[in-house]
Amino acid sequence: VYLETYGCQMNVNDTEIAWAILQKNGYTRTKALGEADVILLVTCSVREKAEQAIWNRLQHLKALKARRQQAGSPLRIGILGCMAERLKEEILHREKLVDVVAGPDAYRDLPRLLAVAGSGQQAANVLLSLDETYADILPVQTSAGGTTAFVSIMRGCDNMCSYCIVPFTRGRERSRPIASILQEVRMLSDQGVKEVTLLGQNVNSFRDMSEVQFQSAAAPVLSRGFSTVYRAKPGGLRFAHLLDQVSRIDPEMRIRFTSPHPKDFPDEASVLQLIQERHNICKQLHLPAQSGSTRVLEAMRRGYTREAYLELVQHVRESIPGVSLSSDFIAGFCGETEEDHQQTVSLLREVRYNMGFLFAYSMRQKTRAYHRLQDDVPAGTKRRRLEELITVFREEAAKANEAMVGQSQLVLVEGPSKRSASELCGRNDGNTKVIFPDAQEEDAAGCQALPRAQPGDYVLVKITSASSQTLRGVLLCRTSLSHAAAC
């Protein structure tokens, strides 16, 4: 089997789950397309461009499949994930070369679907589940070097933002039992993984209902300026409890999480307190804003105003000194005026994010926006506004990064830099890329030369220059997460 992943980190994790299931059923994995009996594409539906990449890829695979058919060694092709869920009929009818279609909750069914496809029929399962979390399947890690890993803690989303396809492709929110998450993180720690990112569409609404004694807990209360489209959900062990337990497993393992929703932070003061207190929980938060205009935020059904979002940012910065912030923004949403756009520009300047993910709006079928709103911002205007947002974001991120010049940063080494074999690359606590020369260094006590830094090592790097996306520096010494925190 040959696996190809598109889109978000949830899809990377889905690839690992699908591979774990296939491996148990006698499949071996190849990195060479020509060796494959089965090609599986794990797909994304969040924007039209993501889906177009899959249609283009299928055109490339058409010739390969035809050649294999003539040679008498048939090739089976499968579409997995969000696009399979959204476009099952179109995929099966438009591209006869697709043999298997499996939605995000149907990976357990892959061996059966592939067996059906082996008999010459198309096979599909896109049933969404109210309880599937793959809790009993330990994903087979595929990340390079085994230094970092992603651990899925929940699936689906209940927020129903008007632009978003996720609730329709991934279903309702359901959380994995904490015990199974802790088992996976312990296993990764034993394998030498040094950084784990807890993954979910909305991690801070995590709610483990598997333990009867916690089912009567009160529902969290949202702060002023925040609301939801659904009733508050009582019961269960919450995200703060999970984060506390995960961070205790290995003091030398960094913990990150993504993606939270701003509305679920105000009542979770304990989450911010944990980040501030624990040396191995990264002082980095993803706070997706999407827009800086209250009017547009209301049309998006985000559940907060611009003012409430800025109050949250201030609260986060007061709670976690030196925190690194990242965000998502959509340019040209339905009905967005030039004034709305300028409010987003000013939000970018006011907050000064360290990292950003910015996109032009892409209308998706099934969403509330598709049924209730008009995609009335011209494509050229979307592109211009997106370029303006990117320019402003980069200016502000460069200023944020330049403030680190002269400082020592703790960096987890990931491997050689892509651009130069004589340099190493890693990430600091704020998740910013740091590049430094691959040279011998002293140990933390400054006594003797040690072997060169390897992937998985923590090193101190003195920052000498910065751009909007990268820090550069010189290696000071190798150290440990605990020692660096103590210093």
Disulfide bonds with the S-S distance in Angstrom:
none
